[in-house]
Amino acid sequence: MLYQNNAFFSGNIAVADMIVGLSTIGDSMLAFMGWTSMYSCATVYSFIALSCTTSVSLLAALATNQCYAIAYPIHHRKCFKVEKICLVIGVIWLTCGLVNVIALICNITSKKEQIFPKEGCLISLSFDKDYVLCFCTFLMLSLLYIVLTYTKIIATVKRQAHIIPGDIGINREVKSMKHEQTLRLTRKLIGVILLFLICWTPFTIAALIWGTCSEVYTRRLIEIPSCVIEQTFTITAGIALTHSCMNFLFYICTFKKFREALCKGWCCHRNQNGTNGNI
C-alpha cells in the first residue's frame, strides 16, 4: 500500500494517541486526589498532572519528528518549530509545577493542622482561578497539538501522491487511495479529539466549579455555606473519578496497537531503506 506501512504516519499517530493515553492516567490520578482531599489546592494537582502529561507527550513527539527529519530531511525544519516551542513551554510549566509540589510537601510536614495551605505555594498564584487557568491552558495546548499533528499528517498524505503521466488506471488508484487515507485520518482525528475531551471534561468541570465557588466564598461575594462548596466538589470529583476509570480501562484495550505504532515511529531511522521509502 502507498501509505499504510510508512513509519512516519504511524509514529505521529502514536504520539497523538499517547497524549490521550497519558491524559487518562493523569485524569485518574488527579481525580482520585481531588476526591480524597476536598480542599481548594486540589486544583493544583490538575495543573501539575497536565503539565507533566504535556511535557512528556511533546518530548515523545520531538523524538518521533526526529525520525521524520532523518527520513525526509527537506521538510524537517518546518516540522520542528511547533514541537520545540510547545516543548519549551511545557518544560517551564513542569518546573513551576514541581516547585509547587515541593512547597506543598514542606507545608504539609511543617503545618500538619493545615492541609495544602494556599499561602505556602512558592509561586504567587493568589486564587484558585489561577490554577484553573493553568489547567485550561495546558488542556488547550494538548488539544492544539493533537490537531496540528493530524493536520500535518493529512497534508503530507496529499502532497506525497505521485501522478504518473499517461497512466490513467494507476493515477485513478493513487487518487482513490489518497482520498481513502485522508478520510481515515480525518475520522481518527475527530475520534481522538472526542476521546480527549471525554477524558478531561469531567474533572475540568469539577475544577471550574470548585475554583469559582472557592473564589466567591473567599471574597465573600455571596454567602455560600462551606458545606455546599464541599458537596459540590464531592459530586463533580466523584463523577470525574468514575469517568476517568472507565476511560483508563477503555484505552488499555488499544494499548498494544499504540505501542507497536510508537515503536515504529521511534525506530524508523533503522529502516531507512525499508518502510520509509514507500511513499
N, C-alpha and C positions, 0 to 999 in steps of 0.2 A: 504494500500500500504506500501511497505517496507520503502521508504524514504520520501514520499510526505508530511507526517504530522509531520516531525521532525522539532522542533523549531530551532535547531542549524543551519540547512541549510537555512531555510527561513530568519533567523535573519542575518546571514552573507551575504546572497544575498542582503538583505535590506541595509546593511551598504555599500556594494559596489555600490548599486544604489544611496544611499544618496550622495556619493561623486560626482556622475554625476549630481544629482539634485541640490545640493548646488553650483556646478560649473556653472550651467546655471544661477542661481540667481546672483552669483558673476560676471559672464561674462556680464550680462545685466547691472549691476551697474557700473562696471569699464569701459565698452564700452561707456555708457552714459557720464561718467565723462571725458573720453578722447575726446568724441565728442564735449562737451561744452567748454573744456579748451583749447585744441590745443597747449598745452605747453609741454616742454620736461619732466617735472616731472609727466606727466600723466602716464608714465610707473611705477611710484611709486605706483599708485593705483593697478596696476596688481600684484605687489609684496605683497601689504597689503591684497588685497581681496583673493588671492590664499593662502596666509599664514593662514588667518582666516578659509578659507574653509578646508584646510588640517588639521588644529588643531582640529576643531570641528568634522570633519569626523573621525579622528583617535581616538578621545575621545569616540565617539559613538561605534567605533569598539572595544575599550578596554572594554566597558560595555557589549557588546554582547559576547565577548570572556570570560568574567567573568561567564556568563550563561553556556557557553561551559565547563568551568572548573568545575562548580557545577555538570553538567550532566555527564561529563566524566573526573573525577579527575586524571586519569592515564596519560592523554596526555596533561594536561593543561599547563605544564611548557614550552613545545615546542612552543605552540601557542602564549605565551605571549611575547616572545623575540622580534619578528619583530615589533609588535604593540607598545611595550614600547619604543623601540629605535626611531621609527618614531614619536611617540607622543612627546618625549623629544625634538627632532629636531624641530618639528612643534611649540612647545611652545616657544622655543628660538627665532625662526624666527618671531613668532607672537609678541613677546615682542619688537623685533627690529622694526617691522612694526608700532607698537603703538607709539614708541619713535619718529619715523619719522613723524607720524601724528601730534603729539604734536608740533614738531619742525615746521612743515609746517603751522599749525594754528597760532603759535606765529609769524611767518614771515608774514603771510597774514594780521594779525591785526596791526603789528608794521610797516610794509612797504607796504602800500596799492598800491604804484605805481608799485611794483613788485609782480607778481603773481607766487607763487610757486618757489621762488628763490633757485637755486641749492646750493648756499653756506650756506643756513640756515639749511640744514639737519645735525642733530647731528651726525649721522653715516657717516664716511668719505668714501662715495662711490663717486668717483671723476667724473665718466661719466655715461651717460645713459646706456651704455653697461653693467654696473654693476647691474643695476636694471633689465635689460633684462635677465642677467644671473641668478639672484634670481628667476625671473619669471619662466624660463625654468627649474630650479632646482625643484621648487615646482610642476611644471607640471609633470615632470618625477617621482617625489616622489608619487604623487597621482596615476598616471598610474601604477607604480610598485606595489602599494598596492592593486589595483584592481586585477592585475594579480596574486599576491600572495594569495589573499583571495580566488579567484575561484580555483586556483590550489590546495590549501589546502582542499577545499570542495570536489573537484573531487577525490583527493587522499583518503579522508576519505570515500567517497562512495565506492571506490574499496576495501578498507580494511574491511568494515563492512558487506559484503555479507557472510552469513554463508552457508557452504556446509553441507548438511545432508547426512551422509553415507548411501548408498544403495537406496536412493530415487531419481531416475533419473529424474522423472517428476518435482518434486519441485526444484531440482538443476537447471534444464533447465530454469524453470520460474524465479528463482533468478538471473541467469546469464543474461537472456534476460532483466529483469527489471534493472539490474545494467548497462547493455550496453545502454539501452534507457535513463536512468537517466544521464549517463555520456555524451551522445550526447547532451541532452537537456542543461546541464550545460555548455558544450563547446560552443554550439551555443549562449547561453546567454552571455558568456564571450566575444565572438567576437562582439556581438551586443553592449555590454556595452563599450568596448574599442572604437568601431567606434563612438558611441554616444558621448563619452568623447572627442574624437578628433574633432568631428564636432562642439562641444560646444566651444572648446578653440582655434582651428586653426585660425579662422578669426582674433581674437584680437592678437594672437601670431604673426601673420604676420604683423599686424599693429605696434605692439611694436618693432619687429625686424627692420622693415623698418625705423620707427621713430628714434630708437636708433642709427642705422647705419648712417642715414642722419645727425642726430644731431652731432654725433661724427666727421664725415667728415667735417661738416660745422664749428664746434668749433675749430678744429685744422687747419682749412684752407688747408686741404689736396687737396681738389678740390673746385674750385669756384662754389658754388651752390647758386643761389638766394634763399633767405628765403621764398619767396612765393611758390617756388617749393616744399620745405620741408613741408610747411603748407598744401598745396594742397594734397601732397602725403599722409600725415597723415589723412587729412579730408576724403579722399576717402576710405582708409583702415578702419578707425574708423567707417565710415558710414556703410560699409559692415558688420563689426563686430556687430554694434548695431542692424541692421536688422536681422542678423543671430541669435543673442542671444535672441531676442524677439521671434522668431519662435521656438527656442529650449525650451524656458521657457514655452510657450503655449503647446508644444508637451509633455513636462514632466508632466504638470499639469493633463493631461488626464490619466496618470497612477499613480497619487499620492495616490489614495485610496488603491490600491494593495500594494504599497510601505509602507504605514502607517500600514496596517494590519501585514505585514511581520516583520516590525521593532518592533511592539508591542510584537509579539511572541518571537522575539529574546531577548528583554529586560526583559520580564516577564516569561521566560521559567523556572526559578527557582521555580515558584509557581506550576508548573505542573510536578514535578519530577516523579510522579507515572503515568503520562499520556502519552503525546506525546513523551517525551524524551526516553521512553523505547521501542519505536517502531523499533529501529534499530536491 
